[in-house]
């Protein structure tokens, strides 16, 4: 598995490009000035999929800059939030552009390329991890030596407490690729 991490936008979001065989995904594409396209082009890669860990503005504003042929995936609990401007979740400033492409909703346990989806609601209703052997891409569900923001619109503290139990079942030695901040190991990203 080849992984490229780009730190983009005003919120310093980590957008990941993951390539394994014919599968090439862009995870949480943030608004950018062509850095994602340049990274793909420089490697001769074409994305087959776009994976969203959740639909907060800083994790999806770069979707429109990606090829229309790349399938857009998000948890079914947030699929309806991809289109429009997120005004119904307290982010009226959120998206200046509408995302017009179709959405492929996923659920817990589905496989997308090399990843198994683990649903970790709390920060948002559809928060999800993308888990492959030795790697966990967590968006804002897990941070190295930190805890997610739980006062955002639609956050749910009791749901997050249940999600922590799910995190304990992950391989603690797997690399944790968080949506912000440092990369590390899963064992460093589970709140205790």
MDAnalysis code that builds the backbone (N, CA, C; Angstrom):
import MDAnalysis as mda
import numpy as np

u = mda.Universe.empty(576, n_residues=192, atom_resindex=np.repeat(np.arange(192), 3), trajectory=True)
u.add_TopologyAttr("name", ["N", "CA", "C"] * 192)
u.add_TopologyAttr("resid", np.arange(1, 193))
u.add_TopologyAttr("resname", ["UNK", "UNK", "UNK", "UNK", "UNK", "UNK", "UNK", "UNK", "UNK", "UNK", "UNK", "UNK", "UNK", "UNK", "UNK", "UNK", "UNK", "UNK", "UNK", "UNK", "UNK", "UNK", "UNK", "UNK", "UNK", "UNK", "UNK", "UNK", "UNK", "UNK", "UNK", "UNK", "UNK", "UNK", "UNK", "UNK", "UNK", "UNK", "UNK", "UNK", "UNK", "UNK", "UNK", "UNK", "UNK", "UNK", "UNK", "UNK", "UNK", "UNK", "UNK", "UNK", "UNK", "UNK", "UNK", "UNK", "UNK", "UNK", "UNK", "UNK", "UNK", "UNK", "UNK", "UNK", "UNK", "UNK", "UNK", "UNK", "UNK", "UNK", "UNK", "UNK", "UNK", "UNK", "UNK", "UNK", "UNK", "UNK", "UNK", "UNK", "UNK", "UNK", "UNK", "UNK", "UNK", "UNK", "UNK", "UNK", "UNK", "UNK", "UNK", "UNK", "UNK", "UNK", "UNK", "UNK", "UNK", "UNK", "UNK", "UNK", "UNK", "UNK", "UNK", "UNK", "UNK", "UNK", "UNK", "UNK", "UNK", "UNK", "UNK", "UNK", "UNK", "UNK", "UNK", "UNK", "UNK", "UNK", "UNK", "UNK", "UNK", "UNK", "UNK", "UNK", "UNK", "UNK", "UNK", "UNK", "UNK", "UNK", "UNK", "UNK", "UNK", "UNK", "UNK", "UNK", "UNK", "UNK", "UNK", "UNK", "UNK", "UNK", "UNK", "UNK", "UNK", "UNK", "UNK", "UNK", "UNK", "UNK", "UNK", "UNK", "UNK", "UNK", "UNK", "UNK", "UNK", "UNK", "UNK", "UNK", "UNK", "UNK", "UNK", "UNK", "UNK", "UNK", "UNK", "UNK", "UNK", "UNK", "UNK", "UNK", "UNK", "UNK", "UNK", "UNK", "UNK", "UNK", "UNK", "UNK", "UNK", "UNK", "UNK", "UNK", "UNK", "UNK", "UNK", "UNK", "UNK", "UNK", "UNK", "UNK"])
u.atoms.positions = np.array([
    [0.850, -1.175, 0.000],
    [0.000, 0.000, 0.000],
    [0.897, 1.240, 0.000],
    [0.632, 2.135, -0.953],
    [1.352, 3.399, -1.011],
    [0.447, 4.494, -0.480],
    [0.999, 5.370, 0.364],
    [0.213, 6.414, 1.022],
    [0.914, 7.750, 0.837],
    [0.143, 8.727, 0.395],
    [0.622, 10.100, 0.295],
    [-0.251, 10.944, 1.207],
    [0.369, 11.747, 2.061],
    [-0.377, 12.650, 2.939],
    [-0.122, 14.092, 2.511],
    [-1.207, 14.824, 2.314],
    [-1.142, 16.252, 1.999],
    [-1.852, 17.006, 3.116],
    [-1.259, 18.063, 3.615],
    [-1.906, 18.897, 4.627],
    [-2.415, 20.142, 3.914],
    [-3.744, 20.334, 3.950],
    [-4.384, 21.321, 3.077],
    [-5.379, 22.200, 3.812],
    [-5.597, 23.388, 3.256],
    [-6.668, 24.271, 3.683],
    [-6.425, 24.973, 4.995],
    [-7.352, 25.862, 5.346],
    [-7.192, 26.681, 6.555],
    [-7.269, 25.894, 7.856],
    [-7.810, 24.676, 7.802],
    [-7.909, 23.848, 9.006],
    [-6.798, 22.800, 9.078],
    [-5.826, 22.877, 8.170],
    [-4.701, 21.934, 8.123],
    [-5.186, 20.486, 8.166],
    [-6.085, 20.173, 7.247],
    [-6.631, 18.820, 7.146],
    [-5.637, 17.931, 6.413],
    [-5.503, 16.713, 6.904],
    [-4.698, 15.722, 6.188],
    [-5.598, 15.006, 5.190],
    [-5.319, 15.227, 3.924],
    [-5.960, 14.485, 2.844],
    [-4.983, 13.382, 2.466],
    [-5.483, 12.171, 2.357],
    [-4.625, 11.030, 2.029],
    [-4.966, 10.492, 0.644],
    [-3.941, 10.100, -0.068],
    [-4.112, 9.368, -1.313],
    [-3.532, 7.986, -1.058],
    [-4.332, 6.959, -1.290],
    [-3.930, 5.581, -1.005],
    [-4.037, 4.761, -2.284],
    [-2.964, 4.080, -2.604],
    [-2.922, 3.269, -3.834],
    [-2.549, 1.855, -3.462],
    [-3.346, 0.908, -3.951],
    [-3.023, -0.509, -3.814],
    [-3.570, -1.216, -5.052],
    [-2.671, -1.708, -5.887],
    [-3.084, -2.334, -7.141],
    [-3.818, -1.337, -8.000],
    [-5.000, -1.735, -8.496],
    [-5.807, -0.855, -9.338],
    [-6.644, 0.135, -8.535],
    [-6.677, -0.045, -7.223],
    [-7.467, 0.830, -6.347],
    [-6.659, 2.070, -6.008],
    [-7.282, 3.233, -6.130],
    [-6.651, 4.490, -5.747],
    [-7.723, 5.389, -5.147],
    [-7.601, 5.685, -3.866],
    [-8.610, 6.495, -3.184],
    [-8.008, 7.794, -2.671],
    [-8.821, 8.831, -2.717],
    [-8.511, 10.079, -2.037],
    [-9.429, 10.126, -0.823],
    [-8.830, 10.223, 0.357],
    [-9.586, 10.236, 1.607],
    [-9.651, 11.672, 2.121],
    [-10.864, 12.156, 2.347],
    [-11.126, 13.490, 2.898],
    [-10.442, 14.604, 2.112],
    [-10.842, 14.809, 0.845],
    [-10.200, 15.847, 0.030],
    [-10.605, 17.259, 0.459],
    [-9.662, 17.975, 1.029],
    [-9.883, 19.357, 1.456],
    [-9.667, 20.309, 0.287],
    [-10.212, 21.487, 0.428],
    [-10.018, 22.554, -0.544],
    [-8.514, 22.740, -0.769],
    [-8.124, 22.923, -2.028],
    [-6.697, 23.021, -2.322],
    [-6.492, 23.787, -3.612],
    [-5.248, 24.075, -3.886],
    [-4.886, 24.815, -5.101],
    [-4.222, 23.908, -6.116],
    [-4.761, 22.713, -6.272],
    [-4.225, 21.772, -7.240],
    [-3.232, 20.779, -6.674],
    [-2.988, 20.831, -5.366],
    [-2.015, 19.905, -4.771],
    [-2.433, 18.444, -4.921],
    [-3.729, 18.156, -4.797],
    [-4.182, 16.767, -4.939],
    [-3.960, 16.302, -6.376],
    [-4.404, 17.099, -7.333],
    [-4.232, 16.740, -8.745],
    [-2.752, 16.601, -9.098],
    [-1.917, 17.490, -8.571],
    [-0.477, 17.413, -8.847],
    [0.128, 16.130, -8.285],
    [-0.280, 15.759, -7.059],
    [0.246, 14.537, -6.441],
    [-0.172, 13.307, -7.234],
    [-1.414, 13.286, -7.692],
    [-1.899, 12.161, -8.501],
    [-1.168, 12.100, -9.839],
    [-1.137, 13.222, -10.522],
    [-0.500, 13.290, -11.844],
    [0.992, 12.932, -11.764],
    [1.675, 13.425, -10.748],
    [3.098, 13.161, -10.588],
    [3.428, 11.684, -10.394],
    [2.454, 10.921, -9.937],
    [2.647, 9.484, -9.728],
    [1.990, 8.657, -10.827],
    [1.272, 9.317, -11.720],
    [0.565, 8.598, -12.776],
    [-0.655, 7.850, -12.269],
    [-1.238, 8.319, -11.174],
    [-2.387, 7.667, -10.566],
    [-3.682, 8.371, -10.961],
    [-4.748, 7.590, -11.089],
    [-6.091, 8.119, -11.313],
    [-6.983, 7.578, -10.201],
    [-7.648, 8.455, -9.451],
    [-8.469, 7.946, -8.347],
    [-9.689, 7.170, -8.842],
    [-9.919, 6.038, -8.216],
    [-11.110, 5.242, -8.486],
    [-12.218, 5.566, -7.494],
    [-11.813, 6.065, -6.312],
    [-12.769, 6.283, -5.232],
    [-12.390, 7.517, -4.419],
    [-13.413, 8.136, -3.846],
    [-13.251, 9.220, -2.876],
    [-13.941, 8.738, -1.608],
    [-13.214, 8.702, -0.512],
    [-13.754, 8.204, 0.754],
    [-13.833, 9.363, 1.742],
    [-15.008, 9.575, 2.312],
    [-15.191, 10.610, 3.326],
    [-15.378, 9.955, 4.688],
    [-14.539, 10.350, 5.651],
    [-14.703, 9.843, 7.014],
    [-15.912, 10.474, 7.685],
    [-16.269, 11.676, 7.232],
    [-17.474, 12.376, 7.673],
    [-17.650, 13.584, 6.760],
    [-18.737, 14.345, 6.957],
    [-19.060, 15.394, 5.995],
    [-18.835, 16.811, 6.503],
    [-18.023, 17.004, 7.520],
    [-17.714, 18.379, 7.908],
    [-16.943, 19.053, 6.780],
    [-17.125, 20.348, 6.675],
    [-16.652, 21.107, 5.515],
    [-15.190, 20.892, 5.175],
    [-14.375, 20.771, 6.175],
    [-12.935, 20.686, 5.918],
    [-12.506, 19.324, 5.379],
    [-13.420, 18.388, 5.284],
    [-13.072, 17.046, 4.810],
    [-13.685, 16.712, 3.450],
    [-14.324, 17.700, 2.812],
    [-14.945, 17.377, 1.517],
    [-14.917, 18.496, 0.488],
    [-14.362, 19.641, 0.821],
    [-14.411, 20.753, -0.132],
    [-13.586, 20.518, -1.394],
    [-12.702, 19.530, -1.392],
    [-11.912, 19.246, -2.582],
    [-12.525, 18.216, -3.508],
    [-13.719, 17.729, -3.193],
    [-14.359, 16.687, -4.007],
    [-14.515, 17.130, -5.456],
    [-14.983, 18.352, -5.676],
    [-15.263, 18.793, -7.043],
    [-14.028, 18.851, -7.926],
    [-12.855, 18.919, -7.350],
    [-11.634, 18.966, -8.146],
    [-11.131, 17.606, -8.588],
    [-11.844, 16.559, -8.226],
    [-11.428, 15.195, -8.567],
    [-12.252, 14.667, -9.738],
    [-11.715, 13.706, -10.481],
    [-12.424, 13.188, -11.659],
    [-13.821, 12.666, -11.313],
    [-14.756, 12.949, -12.204],
    [-16.142, 12.492, -12.026],
    [-16.242, 10.969, -12.006],
    [-15.254, 10.295, -12.564],
    [-15.279, 8.830, -12.608],
    [-14.976, 8.203, -11.256],
    [-14.454, 8.982, -10.305],
    [-14.165, 8.453, -8.970],
    [-15.461, 8.399, -8.167],
    [-15.804, 7.226, -7.669],
    [-17.025, 7.047, -6.878],
    [-16.860, 7.719, -5.520],
    [-17.879, 8.452, -5.080],
    [-17.869, 9.162, -3.800],
    [-18.604, 8.336, -2.758],
    [-17.895, 7.993, -1.674],
    [-18.450, 7.140, -0.621],
    [-18.514, 7.893, 0.712],
    [-19.627, 7.735, 1.429],
    [-19.793, 8.308, 2.762],
    [-20.786, 7.437, 3.529],
    [-20.677, 7.426, 4.852],
    [-21.605, 6.630, 5.655],
    [-23.042, 7.082, 5.394],
    [-23.958, 6.120, 5.398],
    [-25.359, 6.411, 5.092],
    [-25.970, 7.449, 6.039],
    [-25.458, 7.567, 7.266],
    [-26.003, 8.538, 8.217],
    [-25.714, 9.979, 7.814],
    [-24.764, 10.175, 6.889],
    [-24.424, 11.533, 6.464],
    [-24.520, 11.734, 4.953],
    [-24.995, 10.744, 4.234],
    [-25.059, 10.857, 2.775],
    [-25.879, 12.074, 2.338],
    [-26.938, 12.379, 3.068],
    [-27.786, 13.523, 2.708],
    [-27.106, 14.866, 2.955],
    [-25.996, 14.885, 3.678],
    [-25.307, 16.141, 3.993],
    [-24.263, 16.525, 2.953],
    [-23.970, 15.648, 2.013],
    [-22.952, 15.944, 1.008],
    [-23.416, 17.044, 0.073],
    [-24.658, 16.990, -0.333],
    [-25.199, 17.981, -1.256],
    [-25.736, 19.168, -0.463],
    [-25.727, 20.323, -1.041],
    [-26.172, 21.519, -0.335],
    [-25.012, 22.162, 0.393],
    [-25.336, 23.005, 1.384],
    [-24.300, 23.819, 2.004],
    [-24.086, 23.521, 3.485],
    [-24.613, 22.439, 4.005],
    [-24.459, 22.075, 5.417],
    [-25.137, 23.067, 6.363],
    [-26.046, 23.888, 5.881],
    [-26.679, 24.865, 6.761],
    [-27.532, 24.195, 7.832],
    [-27.986, 22.987, 7.547],
    [-28.830, 22.291, 8.533],
    [-28.023, 21.707, 9.680],
    [-26.705, 21.801, 9.654],
    [-25.889, 21.308, 10.769],
    [-25.036, 22.429, 11.343],
    [-25.461, 23.670, 11.153],
    [-24.783, 24.779, 11.801],
    [-23.569, 25.315, 11.082],
    [-23.398, 25.003, 9.809],
    [-22.253, 25.492, 9.059],
    [-22.716, 26.296, 7.843],
    [-23.397, 27.443, 8.030],
    [-23.915, 28.188, 6.882],
    [-22.806, 28.726, 5.974],
    [-21.617, 28.895, 6.499],
    [-20.488, 29.407, 5.725],
    [-19.765, 28.293, 4.981],
    [-20.209, 27.099, 5.172],
    [-19.441, 25.910, 4.873],
    [-18.951, 25.761, 3.446],
    [-19.839, 25.588, 2.529],
    [-19.430, 25.244, 1.170],
    [-19.905, 26.319, 0.212],
    [-18.981, 26.902, -0.499],
    [-19.377, 27.903, -1.481],
    [-19.796, 27.239, -2.786],
    [-19.446, 25.980, -2.942],
    [-19.806, 25.238, -4.156],
    [-20.596, 23.990, -3.772],
    [-21.561, 23.657, -4.595],
    [-22.354, 22.460, -4.375],
    [-21.623, 21.260, -4.957],
    [-21.706, 20.145, -4.277],
    [-21.169, 18.881, -4.795],
    [-22.318, 18.202, -5.525],
    [-22.149, 18.009, -6.821],
    [-23.242, 17.515, -7.651],
    [-23.144, 16.032, -7.998],
    [-22.050, 15.387, -7.677],
    [-21.904, 13.994, -8.102],
    [-22.718, 13.057, -7.214],
    [-23.047, 11.881, -7.732],
    [-23.787, 10.901, -6.928],
    [-22.957, 10.422, -5.733],
    [-23.665, 10.029, -4.696],
    [-23.037, 9.511, -3.485],
    [-23.368, 8.030, -3.360],
    [-22.364, 7.240, -3.010],
    [-22.564, 5.828, -2.712],
    [-22.490, 5.669, -1.198],
    [-23.636, 5.523, -0.524],
    [-23.607, 5.373, 0.935],
    [-23.031, 4.009, 1.330],
    [-22.309, 3.987, 2.441],
    [-21.829, 2.711, 2.969],
    [-22.333, 2.521, 4.395],
    [-22.161, 1.311, 4.891],
    [-22.548, 0.969, 6.256],
    [-21.375, 0.253, 6.924],
    [-21.498, 0.060, 8.199],
    [-20.492, -0.661, 8.992],
    [-20.152, -1.999, 8.355],
    [-18.881, -2.300, 8.272],
    [-18.435, -3.612, 7.831],
    [-18.247, -3.796, 6.342],
    [-18.695, -2.836, 5.528],
    [-18.531, -2.968, 4.085],
    [-17.044, -2.861, 3.730],
    [-16.661, -3.464, 2.631],
    [-15.291, -3.388, 2.138],
    [-15.261, -2.489, 0.909],
    [-14.319, -1.538, 0.924],
    [-14.082, -0.657, -0.219],
    [-12.591, -0.765, -0.527],
    [-12.265, -1.382, -1.645],
    [-10.854, -1.633, -1.951],
    [-10.230, -2.447, -0.829],
    [-9.077, -2.007, -0.293],
    [-8.427, -2.758, 0.784],
    [-9.004, -2.463, 2.167],
    [-9.988, -1.570, 2.240],
    [-10.477, -1.092, 3.527],
    [-11.755, -1.775, 3.976],
    [-11.844, -2.006, 5.281],
    [-13.092, -2.349, 5.941],
    [-13.545, -1.098, 6.675],
    [-14.816, -0.772, 6.566],
    [-15.357, 0.412, 7.212],
    [-15.812, 0.063, 8.628],
    [-15.356, 0.879, 9.584],
    [-15.789, 0.756, 10.976],
    [-16.507, 2.054, 11.332],
    [-17.762, 1.955, 11.711],
    [-18.568, 3.126, 12.052],
    [-18.219, 3.586, 13.469],
    [-17.813, 4.852, 13.601],
    [-17.446, 5.419, 14.905],
    [-18.153, 6.754, 15.106],
    [-19.468, 6.729, 15.309],
    [-20.188, 7.984, 15.513],
    [-19.751, 8.665, 16.804],
    [-20.018, 9.936, 16.873],
    [-19.674, 10.737, 18.050],
    [-19.340, 12.147, 17.618],
    [-18.207, 12.309, 16.938],
    [-17.863, 13.622, 16.379],
    [-18.924, 14.036, 15.373],
    [-19.405, 13.069, 14.620],
    [-20.510, 13.263, 13.683],
    [-21.273, 11.946, 13.594],
    [-22.519, 11.969, 13.108],
    [-23.327, 10.742, 13.110],
    [-22.767, 9.623, 12.237],
    [-22.096, 9.972, 11.151],
    [-21.582, 8.956, 10.240],
    [-20.085, 8.778, 10.308],
    [-19.454, 9.301, 11.346],
    [-18.003, 9.178, 11.481],
    [-17.566, 7.738, 11.266],
    [-16.526, 7.559, 10.460],
    [-16.081, 6.201, 10.107],
    [-14.574, 6.127, 10.024],
    [-14.068, 4.937, 10.284],
    [-12.661, 4.607, 10.111],
    [-12.532, 3.741, 8.868],
    [-11.444, 3.922, 8.135],
    [-11.107, 3.037, 7.022],
    [-9.908, 2.218, 7.473],
    [-10.121, 0.912, 7.625],
    [-9.130, 0.039, 8.242],
    [-8.610, -0.970, 7.223],
    [-7.294, -1.002, 7.090],
    [-6.608, -1.997, 6.261],
    [-5.517, -2.600, 7.140],
    [-4.996, -3.768, 6.801],
    [-3.946, -4.355, 7.637],
    [-2.799, -3.359, 7.864],
    [-2.579, -3.034, 9.142],
    [-1.487, -2.146, 9.522],
    [-1.795, -0.670, 9.442],
    [-3.024, -0.301, 9.031],
    [-3.353, 1.113, 8.846],
    [-4.795, 1.409, 9.247],
    [-4.996, 2.568, 9.894],
    [-6.326, 3.077, 10.210],
    [-6.354, 4.553, 9.825],
    [-7.292, 4.903, 8.929],
    [-7.512, 6.289, 8.525],
    [-8.743, 6.753, 9.283],
    [-8.563, 7.771, 10.153],
    [-9.587, 8.054, 11.155],
    [-10.346, 9.354, 10.994],
    [-9.983, 10.210, 10.047],
    [-10.661, 11.500, 9.987],
    [-10.566, 12.189, 11.330],
    [-11.712, 12.581, 11.883],
    [-11.725, 13.251, 13.187],
    [-12.214, 12.338, 14.312],
    [-12.307, 11.040, 14.061],
    [-12.749, 10.118, 15.117],
    [-11.642, 9.800, 16.114],
    [-10.396, 9.829, 15.649],
    [-9.252, 9.518, 16.514],
    [-8.104, 10.459, 16.180],
    [-7.398, 10.899, 17.212],
    [-6.202, 11.721, 17.053],
    [-5.087, 11.136, 17.908],
    [-3.859, 11.322, 17.483],
    [-2.718, 10.880, 18.285],
    [-2.646, 11.766, 19.525],
    [-2.749, 11.146, 20.685],
    [-2.652, 11.827, 21.975],
    [-3.671, 12.959, 22.115],
    [-4.863, 12.760, 21.585],
    [-5.889, 13.794, 21.699],
    [-7.274, 13.199, 21.616],
    [-8.250, 14.050, 21.764],
    [-9.644, 13.613, 21.686],
    [-10.362, 14.508, 20.690],
    [-11.350, 13.967, 20.049],
    [-12.090, 14.706, 19.036],
    [-12.952, 15.803, 19.637],
    [-13.352, 16.713, 18.801],
    [-14.272, 17.789, 19.179],
    [-15.667, 17.180, 19.295],
    [-16.292, 17.368, 20.446],
    [-17.601, 16.767, 20.678],
    [-18.686, 17.807, 20.932],
    [-18.407, 19.067, 20.570],
    [-19.424, 20.100, 20.727],
    [-19.860, 20.669, 19.380],
    [-19.513, 19.972, 18.301],
    [-19.948, 20.390, 16.965],
    [-21.421, 20.033, 16.780],
    [-22.097, 20.723, 15.855],
    [-23.477, 20.321, 15.567],
    [-23.544, 18.836, 15.209],
    [-24.516, 18.151, 15.733],
    [-24.774, 16.721, 15.535],
    [-23.785, 15.805, 16.252],
    [-22.855, 16.359, 17.051],
    [-21.982, 15.497, 17.856],
    [-22.817, 14.804, 18.926],
    [-22.326, 13.648, 19.381],
    [-23.082, 12.834, 20.319],
    [-22.089, 12.172, 21.271],
    [-21.980, 12.712, 22.484],
    [-20.989, 12.210, 23.446],
    [-21.249, 10.752, 23.812],
    [-22.482, 10.345, 24.146],
    [-22.693, 8.926, 24.468],
    [-22.312, 7.996, 23.298],
    [-22.610, 8.414, 22.073],
    [-22.227, 7.589, 20.914],
    [-20.710, 7.487, 20.820],
    [-20.015, 8.589, 21.104],
    [-18.544, 8.551, 21.047],
    [-17.988, 7.618, 22.123],
    [-18.581, 7.618, 23.299],
    [-18.109, 6.721, 24.363],
    [-18.247, 5.265, 23.915],
    [-19.322, 4.951, 23.190],
    [-19.478, 3.595, 22.647],
    [-18.432, 3.342, 21.547],
    [-18.141, 4.351, 20.747],
    [-17.145, 4.193, 19.673],
    [-15.757, 3.908, 20.239],
    [-15.458, 4.477, 21.395],
    [-14.152, 4.201, 22.021],
    [-14.005, 2.708, 22.272],
    [-15.074, 2.062, 22.671],
    [-15.012, 0.609, 22.891],
    [-14.670, -0.113, 21.591],
    [-15.203, 0.351, 20.486],
    [-14.879, -0.212, 19.172],
    [-13.400, -0.010, 18.857],
    [-12.873, 1.154, 19.203],
    [-11.464, 1.463, 18.937],
    [-10.530, 0.509, 19.684],
    [-10.921, 0.094, 20.879],
    [-10.091, -0.837, 21.653],
    [-9.895, -2.173, 20.931],
    [-10.810, -2.526, 20.042],
    [-10.709, -3.795, 19.315],
    [-9.739, -3.711, 18.133],
    [-9.286, -2.495, 17.784],
    [-8.364, -2.328, 16.661],
    [-6.960, -2.767, 17.032],
    [-6.153, -3.043, 16.044],
    [-4.744, -3.382, 16.249],
    [-4.011, -2.143, 16.759],
    [-3.575, -2.159, 17.992],
    [-2.899, -1.015, 18.594],
    [-1.597, -0.653, 17.920],
    [-1.002, -1.599, 17.198],
    [0.264, -1.341, 16.505],
    [0.074, -0.858, 15.072],
    [-1.164, -0.744, 14.625],
    [-1.429, -0.223, 13.278],
    [-1.114, 1.264, 13.258],
    [-0.702, 1.756, 12.099],
    [-0.443, 3.186, 11.933],
    [-1.777, 3.920, 11.942],
    [-1.828, 5.007, 12.700],
    [-3.012, 5.857, 12.754],
    [-2.765, 7.075, 11.882],
    [-3.600, 7.237, 10.877],
    [-3.535, 8.370, 9.961],
    [-4.742, 9.249, 10.268],
    [-4.540, 10.259, 11.103],
    [-5.624, 11.116, 11.582],
    [-5.914, 12.241, 10.594],
    [-7.047, 12.889, 10.782],
    [-7.450, 13.977, 9.917],
    [-6.737, 15.290, 10.187],
    [-6.131, 15.413, 11.340],
    [-5.373, 16.602, 11.722],
    [-4.250, 16.151, 12.658],
    [-3.219, 16.954, 12.777],
    [-2.162, 16.675, 13.747],
    [-1.216, 15.581, 13.288],
    [-0.580, 14.957, 14.265],
    [0.464, 13.977, 13.998],
    [-0.107, 12.620, 13.609],
    [0.673, 11.877, 12.843],
    [0.404, 10.457, 12.642],
    [1.092, 9.708, 13.785],
    [0.636, 8.526, 14.056],
    [1.234, 7.725, 15.120],
    [0.707, 6.313, 15.031],
    [0.400, 5.749, 16.184],
    [-0.140, 4.400, 16.255],
    [-1.547, 4.438, 16.848],
    [-2.340, 3.442, 16.514],
    [-3.701, 3.367, 17.040],
    [-3.686, 3.428, 18.559],
    [-2.741, 2.759, 19.189],
    [-2.690, 2.760, 20.661],
    [-2.549, 4.170, 21.240],
    [-1.999, 5.104, 20.445],
    [-1.835, 6.484, 20.888],
    [-3.071, 7.333, 20.617],
    [-4.046, 6.776, 19.901],
    [-5.217, 7.558, 19.521],
    [-6.492, 7.175, 20.220],
    [-6.409, 6.231, 21.153],
    [-7.614, 5.805, 21.877],
    [-7.684, 6.571, 23.191],
    [-8.710, 7.406, 23.378],
    [-8.839, 8.129, 24.636],
    [-8.936, 7.147, 25.802],
    [-8.268, 7.476, 26.874],
    [-8.264, 6.595, 28.053],
    [-8.853, 7.313, 29.241],
])
